[in-house]
Amino acid sequence: MRYAALACAVLMLGTAQPAHAHALTRPEVQRVVERLADTQGVLGAIGELYVDGRRVGRGSAGSRLLDGRGGKIPADARYRIGSQTKGMTATVALQLVKEGRLGLDDRLSDVLPVVAEKDLVERADEITVRQLIRHTSGVPEWFRHDLVDIFDTTTYYRPADLLKVSRSQPRSQEPGQRFSYSSANYTLLTMIIERITGRSLAAEFERRLFRPLGMTKTYLPARPPEGIKGPHGHGYTPGPDGKLRDMDRINASWGHGAGGVISTARDMAAYRAAFIQGKLLPADLQKVITAPPEGAPAPPSLPCGGKLVQTNGGAAGFTSATISTLDGREHFAVSTTLDAAQDLTVIKAITQAGADLLCS
């Protein structure tokens, strides 16, 4: 759910037109996933390729559990999508804007008075909804290993508890000044959505996204120790003693609207197709998510000549991504489980895997 270069909810890779003249069966997906599983730090990898809603290739490599145990991960297994969740949370917030129930320039202290009343967010009377969505509010990050115990899988943390962690850190910028990635922005958007609708974020996801798009295997757990339903891969990360620890039951109360959704490759392809093709938001509101934020670092030079858009997510034990053509017709959805500390090596390998499949 972290490292800004990896987890920025939408990474636009240029503006060239997509290519989509592919055969309807793609056996090379398995070979690409096998190469991905050979990446240092990857324990298991799964991926599926969809064209116009039809699966045309799938792959699984590595193992479900440490030391080669458990066999391969089913290619259609559920997995954690991490910060890809943020795009869904932003979409629901912007649907409320479209409905006239929320304004992009509404002040945080007005739409969520409790944060000002209890001093949970500094300068809440200056921060806007737009700034929360675009990570320009300057609200400090709470998801840092020196601030929260990533191995605590049982304690329930309320959003207010997480905001208290954030509030303990100094601000580094003026509201709206520049891009500064922080999961606290999406903790706040979760609270705003729930206050306006009177329903849980999980219920709003189901009502607005999952059910209409046929995402039947997707859900948002919110309380520990709920984990991933059905056979799936386990990810591991080194503990303080250096020994690998199973991160299968990451604390659900942390992720929530910032990174908690559990999904499948099929469902993620369906979601990304609907988003890119403008079926969830009008163009002006969609750009609130997709336009590069003020002061955001330029994306690195990547293969494929700017024909793809990639969304990423990760936390201790896993990294996932969905790579799509700009017309929303083709999607490679992939999940990796790890047996090492998370770094950028895996996301770079995923990016290359997507390029190998979708560039032509």
Buried (B, 14 or more C-beta within 10 A) or exposed (E): BBBBEBBBBBBBBBEEEBBBEBEEEBEBBBBBBBBBBEBEBBBBBBBBBBBEEEBBBBBBBBBBBBEEEBEBBBBBBBBBBBBBBBBBBBBBBBBBBEEEEBBBEBBBBEBBEBBBEEEBBBBBEBBBBBBBBBBBBBBBBBBBEEBBEBBEBEEEBEBBBBBBBBBEBEBEEEBBBBBBBBBBBBBBBBBBBBEBBEEBBBEBBBEBBBEEBBBEBBBBBBEBBBBBEEBBBBBBBEEEEEEBBEBBBBBBBBBBBBBBBBBBBBBBBBBBBBBBEEEBBEEEBBEBBBEBBEEBEEBEEBBBEBBBBBBBBBBBBBBBBBBBBBBBBBBBBBBBBBBBEBBBBBBBBBBBBBBBBBBE
